[in-house]
Amino acid sequence: MTTTDLALTELLTLSDSGRWHRAACRGDPNHEAWFPYPSQDFDYAREICAGCPLLAGCTEYAARTGQSGVWGGREYDRGRVIRE
């Protein structure tokens, strides 16, 4: 298991929502897509997020808990949106 795998697993467990098992990104094998470099697009992750039933809750969670990476179709850096 990679560090990214562990982080995603821990975040899903730590979430205060019992609905994380319904997240469209859960189990996605393309881990790098969720943590793009600034020069990379994140269309892949954004497309998966667009159809997720937890979109709004995911963005709120990322902002509230200071997450980095793609959450709810937006890219965050320590809880702040840096790209939409």
DOMARMI-631921 format. One record per residue: residue number from 1; residue in one letter; x, y, z of N, C-alpha, C in turn. Coordinates in nm, 3 decimals. Each point is the difference from the previous one (the first is absolute). Layout:
BEGIN
PT     i   aa       nc1       nc2       nc3      cac1      cac2      cac3       cc1       cc2       cc3
PT   NUM    A         X         Y         Z         X         Y         Z         X         Y         Z
...
This chain:
BEGIN
PT     i   aa       nc1       nc2       nc3      cac1      cac2      cac3       cc1       cc2       cc3
PT     1    M     0.083    -0.119     0.000    -0.083     0.119     0.000     0.088     0.125     0.000
PT     2    T    -0.038     0.099    -0.080     0.080     0.123    -0.006    -0.045     0.097     0.107
PT     3    T     0.077     0.106     0.019    -0.037     0.104     0.095    -0.134     0.061    -0.036
PT     4    T    -0.025     0.020    -0.130    -0.127     0.056    -0.043    -0.115    -0.092     0.036
PT     5    D     0.018    -0.131    -0.019    -0.104    -0.096     0.038    -0.034     0.012     0.147
PT     6    L     0.101     0.006     0.083    -0.021     0.011     0.143    -0.072     0.129     0.035
PT     7    A     0.041     0.110    -0.060    -0.062     0.127     0.031    -0.147     0.000    -0.038
PT     8    L    -0.035    -0.050    -0.116    -0.141    -0.004    -0.041    -0.080    -0.091     0.092
PT     9    T     0.055    -0.115     0.033    -0.069    -0.092     0.089    -0.023     0.065     0.136
PT    10    E     0.100     0.065     0.054    -0.013     0.066     0.130    -0.102     0.112    -0.005
PT    11    L     0.000     0.078    -0.108    -0.095     0.110    -0.010    -0.143    -0.051    -0.007
PT    12    L    -0.022    -0.107    -0.072    -0.134    -0.055    -0.007    -0.046    -0.049     0.137
PT    13    T     0.091    -0.059     0.073    -0.032    -0.048     0.135    -0.024     0.115     0.097
PT    14    L     0.080     0.105    -0.012    -0.011     0.113     0.092    -0.118     0.092    -0.029
PT    15    S    -0.055    -0.011    -0.117    -0.111     0.086    -0.039    -0.115    -0.015     0.097
PT    16    D    -0.071     0.111     0.021    -0.116    -0.005     0.088    -0.126    -0.040    -0.077
PT    17    S     0.015    -0.034    -0.126    -0.114    -0.042    -0.082     0.003    -0.151    -0.016
PT    18    G    -0.111    -0.064     0.021    -0.010    -0.144    -0.021    -0.024    -0.033    -0.146
PT    19    R     0.004     0.099    -0.088    -0.031    -0.023    -0.140     0.124    -0.008    -0.089
PT    20    W     0.120     0.009     0.056     0.120     0.002    -0.084     0.013    -0.125    -0.086
PT    21    H    -0.061    -0.110     0.038     0.008    -0.121    -0.081    -0.065     0.019    -0.136
PT    22    R    -0.081     0.105    -0.018    -0.066     0.030    -0.127     0.082     0.095    -0.087
PT    23    A     0.115     0.044     0.044     0.081     0.095    -0.075     0.043    -0.060    -0.134
PT    24    A    -0.014     0.078    -0.107     0.036    -0.046    -0.134     0.148    -0.031    -0.012
PT    25    C     0.084     0.065     0.079     0.145    -0.020    -0.008     0.047    -0.121     0.080
PT    26    R    -0.083    -0.052     0.084     0.044    -0.110     0.088     0.044    -0.120    -0.082
PT    27    G     0.120    -0.044     0.026     0.055    -0.116    -0.069     0.060     0.032    -0.136
PT    28    D     0.004     0.127    -0.037     0.056     0.037    -0.130     0.149    -0.035    -0.002
PT    29    P     0.045    -0.073    -0.102     0.140    -0.041    -0.004     0.097     0.109    -0.047
PT    30    N    -0.052     0.110    -0.051     0.085     0.106    -0.054     0.029     0.104     0.108
PT    31    H     0.074    -0.037     0.101     0.025     0.085     0.118     0.064     0.134    -0.034
PT    32    E     0.089    -0.001    -0.097     0.070     0.123    -0.035    -0.094     0.108    -0.052
PT    33    A    -0.112    -0.040    -0.058    -0.096     0.097    -0.055    -0.061     0.088     0.108
PT    34    W     0.000    -0.048     0.122    -0.063     0.074     0.111     0.097     0.096     0.067
PT    35    F     0.126    -0.008    -0.036     0.104     0.086     0.055     0.089     0.050    -0.114
PT    36    P    -0.057     0.080    -0.093     0.077     0.042    -0.118     0.107     0.104     0.032
PT    37    Y     0.103     0.000    -0.082     0.100     0.108     0.007    -0.065     0.126    -0.056
PT    38    P     0.047     0.116     0.039    -0.060     0.125    -0.050    -0.005     0.011    -0.153
PT    39    S     0.093    -0.064    -0.068     0.002     0.008    -0.146    -0.093    -0.103    -0.066
PT    40    Q    -0.057    -0.091     0.078    -0.089    -0.103    -0.054    -0.145     0.044     0.010
PT    41    D    -0.079    -0.044    -0.100    -0.143     0.025     0.014    -0.058    -0.106     0.093
PT    42    F    -0.120     0.023     0.044    -0.064    -0.100     0.086    -0.138    -0.033    -0.053
PT    43    D    -0.010    -0.005    -0.134    -0.127    -0.030    -0.066    -0.054    -0.138     0.039
PT    44    Y     0.089    -0.098     0.011    -0.043    -0.135     0.038    -0.073     0.003     0.134
PT    45    A     0.063     0.058     0.100    -0.060     0.006     0.134    -0.126     0.085    -0.001
PT    46    R     0.004     0.111    -0.070    -0.116     0.089    -0.005    -0.121    -0.071    -0.063
PT    47    E     0.025    -0.081    -0.102    -0.108    -0.074    -0.066    -0.063    -0.102     0.095
PT    48    I     0.083    -0.070     0.076    -0.054    -0.097     0.096    -0.079     0.073     0.109
PT    49    C     0.052     0.110     0.047    -0.069     0.079     0.104    -0.136     0.051    -0.049
PT    50    A    -0.010     0.035    -0.127    -0.124     0.058    -0.054    -0.119    -0.092     0.019
PT    51    G     0.022    -0.130    -0.002    -0.111    -0.094     0.017    -0.013    -0.056     0.140
PT    52    C     0.071     0.055     0.094     0.000    -0.055     0.136    -0.116     0.055     0.083
PT    53    P    -0.070    -0.088     0.071    -0.109     0.046     0.085     0.046     0.078     0.124
PT    54    L     0.130    -0.001     0.028     0.053     0.067     0.118     0.075     0.128    -0.034
PT    55    L    -0.018     0.053    -0.119     0.076     0.115    -0.048     0.004     0.115     0.100
PT    56    A    -0.114     0.048     0.043    -0.004     0.116     0.091     0.065    -0.032     0.135
PT    57    G    -0.028    -0.116     0.053     0.058    -0.038     0.128     0.150    -0.017    -0.007
PT    58    C     0.047    -0.044    -0.113     0.143    -0.021    -0.020     0.075     0.133     0.002
PT    59    T    -0.053     0.100    -0.070     0.067     0.130    -0.002    -0.001     0.063     0.139
PT    60    E    -0.109    -0.016     0.071    -0.010     0.055     0.135     0.101    -0.069     0.093
PT    61    Y     0.011    -0.130    -0.013     0.094    -0.077     0.080     0.144     0.044    -0.026
PT    62    A     0.035     0.017    -0.127     0.135     0.041    -0.036     0.035     0.136     0.059
PT    63    A    -0.093     0.093    -0.009     0.026     0.135     0.054     0.008    -0.003     0.153
PT    64    R    -0.092    -0.073     0.061    -0.008    -0.003     0.147     0.119    -0.069     0.065
PT    65    T     0.054    -0.101    -0.068     0.107    -0.079     0.061     0.138     0.028    -0.059
PT    66    G     0.011     0.099    -0.089     0.129     0.041    -0.053     0.065    -0.098    -0.095
PT    67    Q    -0.079    -0.063    -0.085     0.053    -0.100    -0.092     0.071     0.062    -0.120
PT    68    S     0.083    -0.081    -0.063     0.065     0.035    -0.126    -0.037    -0.108    -0.102
PT    69    G     0.001     0.039    -0.127    -0.037    -0.093    -0.106    -0.135     0.038    -0.058
PT    70    V    -0.054    -0.089    -0.082    -0.129     0.026    -0.064    -0.112    -0.055     0.089
PT    71    W    -0.090     0.088     0.034    -0.116    -0.033     0.084    -0.122     0.069    -0.061
PT    72    G    -0.101    -0.076    -0.033    -0.122     0.058    -0.053     0.021     0.078    -0.130
PT    73    G     0.094    -0.042    -0.080     0.024     0.064    -0.128     0.083     0.127     0.005
PT    74    R     0.053     0.031     0.116     0.087     0.117     0.017     0.132    -0.047     0.057
PT    75    E     0.105     0.076    -0.028     0.130    -0.035     0.057     0.027     0.089     0.120
PT    76    Y     0.038    -0.063     0.109     0.026     0.070     0.126     0.148    -0.009     0.038
PT    77    D     0.043     0.101     0.071     0.131    -0.002     0.064    -0.024     0.041     0.145
PT    78    R     0.011    -0.096     0.088    -0.023     0.022     0.144    -0.133     0.069     0.028
PT    79    G    -0.103    -0.047    -0.068    -0.135     0.050     0.028    -0.044     0.120    -0.080
PT    80    R     0.090     0.053    -0.083    -0.035     0.116    -0.083    -0.010    -0.043    -0.145
PT    81    V    -0.105     0.045    -0.069    -0.016    -0.033    -0.141     0.108     0.073    -0.080
PT    82    I     0.074    -0.076    -0.082     0.101     0.063    -0.083    -0.034    -0.013    -0.149
PT    83    R    -0.086    -0.095    -0.036    -0.047    -0.014    -0.138    -0.139    -0.060    -0.001
PT    84    E    -0.081     0.051    -0.092    -0.136    -0.055    -0.017    -0.015    -0.057    -0.137
